[in-house]
Amino acid sequence: MALGIYEYVNITPFWVFVMGIFQALLIYGYHKWQEGIFQKDGSQDTAGELEIRLPSLRDKAK
């Protein structure tokens, strides 16, 4: 169902797909590079992980 919102001029849908894949790979590479430059020396990659430390019952008994 065509809505008439856009029209390809001098480009086929295949090349639009190829450009989209290229942009996705470029953005992914940039993202991985950004993760690398902001990572501190000697630290492990913990992106997306959350560590919560709660006091244990042993700590309260002391």
N, C-alpha and C positions, 0 to 999 in steps of 0.2 A: 504494500500500500504506500504509494508515494504521496507525501504531503506537500511537495513543492517548496520545501524550505531551502534547499541547496541544489546546485547543478554543477556537475563535473565539467570543467573546461580544459581541454587538452591534457587530460589525465584519466587513466582507466581506474576502476575500483581496485584492481590488483596492486597498482603502484601506491594507492592510498594505504592499503594494507601493509605493504613493504615499509613505507615511511613510518607507520604506526609502530611496527616491530622495532625499527631502528631507534625511534625515540624512546621506547620502553627500555631497550638495552642501554642506551646512553644515560637515562635517568637512573637505572639500576647501578651502573658503574660509578656514577657520581655519588650515589648513596653509600656504596661500599667504601669509596675513597674517604668520604666524610666520617664514617665510623672509624676508619683507621687513623686519621689524623687527630681525632679527639680522644683516642684511647690513651690512657696513661701508661708509661713504661712499666712492664712487669705485671700489669693487671690482665685478668682474663676477660674474655668477651662475655659480658653479662647483660647484653641488651635485651630488654623485655622481661628480665627477672626481677623480682622483688623479694628482699630478705627482711623478715620481721623477727626480731628477737624479743621474746617475752621473758620476764624473770621466772625462774623455776621455783618450785616449792622448797628446794634445798637452800636457795639463797635466802629465803625468808626465815628458815630455821636457825640460821647462824646469828 
